[in-house]
Amino acid sequence: MAKEDTGKIQKLPSTDQPSKTDKLKKALKSAKDFTVENIGKRGILTILIIIGLSILAISLIMIGFNQLELQDINQMNNLGLLTNQEYWYRIYELNKTIAVNTMIGQIGAILTAVFLIISAISPISGKGTPYFSEYVRLGLLAFGALMVYVAVLL
């Protein structure tokens, strides 16, 4: 019987080690758990409300800049610097831009209103302690109604 050389046997990688995707999933889950644990549901709702308000504010600023550009175009037309065809083309393009910015503002206002209302009625199941005090919840509902009004007004 011949003796086998055990020194030349290659070891295969073991399959009991977690793969890279498993490590990534575990890291994402731990980051999510850490965030929810430290911020809490109330903090997440507050962040979502701030994001909605930011979208609304940015669109309102852009609408203001577009209104200034509209005044510029009208002034150039009054001074005779634009032909009639160029004037109407610029007005048409500017009106399209204003319409898009208005829609973005409406989306921001509606998102804010939805998050405000969710914050005011949470927890939705009715079980457990509310995230905010009674007067704050009343203010959140009133502010949510105001955001719906702003969305319709835009």
SVG drawing of the C-alpha trace seen along z (x, -y; Angstrom):
<svg xmlns="http://www.w3.org/2000/svg" viewBox="-58 -101 62 103">
<polyline fill="none" stroke="black" stroke-width="0.4" points="0.0,0.0 1.2,-3.4 1.3,-6.2 -0.7,-9.3 1.0,-12.7 -1.4,-14.7 0.7,-17.9 -0.4,-18.5 -4.2,-18.3 -5.8,-21.7 -8.3,-22.9 -11.6,-24.1 -13.1,-27.3 -15.7,-26.6 -19.3,-27.4 -20.2,-28.3 -18.8,-31.8 -21.4,-34.5 -21.3,-35.9 -20.8,-39.6 -24.5,-40.1 -25.3,-38.6 -22.8,-40.9 -24.3,-43.9 -27.9,-42.9 -26.8,-42.6 -25.1,-46.0 -28.1,-47.7 -30.4,-46.1 -28.2,-47.1 -28.0,-50.7 -31.8,-50.9 -32.3,-49.5 -29.8,-52.0 -31.5,-54.9 -35.0,-53.9 -33.8,-53.2 -32.0,-56.5 -34.3,-58.8 -37.6,-57.0 -40.8,-57.1 -41.4,-60.7 -38.1,-61.8 -38.6,-60.0 -42.0,-61.7 -40.4,-65.0 -37.7,-64.5 -40.3,-63.5 -42.2,-66.7 -39.1,-68.8 -38.4,-67.1 -41.9,-68.0 -41.5,-71.6 -38.1,-71.8 -39.6,-70.6 -42.4,-73.2 -39.9,-76.0 -37.6,-75.2 -40.4,-75.2 -41.8,-78.5 -38.3,-80.1 -38.1,-78.8 -41.6,-80.2 -40.4,-83.6 -37.4,-83.5 -39.6,-82.6 -41.9,-85.6 -38.8,-87.9 -37.9,-86.4 -41.4,-87.1 -41.1,-90.7 -37.7,-90.8 -39.3,-89.4 -42.1,-91.9 -39.7,-94.8 -37.6,-93.7 -40.7,-93.5 -41.8,-97.0 -38.4,-98.3 -38.6,-96.7 -35.7,-94.3 -37.7,-91.2 -39.6,-90.4 -43.2,-89.3 -42.5,-85.7 -39.6,-85.5 -41.6,-87.2 -44.4,-84.7 -42.0,-81.8 -40.2,-82.9 -43.6,-83.5 -44.7,-80.0 -41.5,-78.3 -41.6,-80.3 -45.2,-79.3 -44.3,-75.6 -41.5,-76.0 -43.8,-77.8 -46.4,-75.0 -43.8,-72.3 -42.5,-74.3 -46.1,-74.7 -46.7,-70.9 -43.6,-70.3 -44.8,-72.7 -48.2,-71.0 -46.5,-67.7 -44.4,-69.1 -47.4,-70.6 -49.5,-67.4 -46.6,-65.3 -46.2,-67.6 -49.9,-67.5 -50.0,-63.7 -47.0,-63.4 -48.5,-66.0 -51.8,-64.2 -50.1,-60.9 -48.1,-62.5 -51.2,-63.9 -53.2,-60.6 -50.3,-58.2 -50.3,-55.6 -52.9,-54.6 -54.0,-51.5 -55.1,-53.5 -53.1,-51.4 -50.1,-52.9 -49.0,-56.4 -49.3,-59.1 -46.1,-60.4 -47.0,-64.1 -49.0,-65.8 -52.6,-66.8 -52.1,-70.4 -49.2,-69.6 -51.5,-67.1 -54.2,-69.7 -51.5,-72.1 -50.3,-69.4 -53.8,-68.8 -54.4,-72.6 -51.0,-72.9 -51.9,-69.8 -55.1,-71.5 -53.2,-74.7 -50.8,-72.6 -53.8,-71.2 -55.1,-74.7 -51.7,-75.8 -51.6,-72.9 -55.0,-73.8 -54.1,-77.5 -50.9,-77.0"/>
</svg>
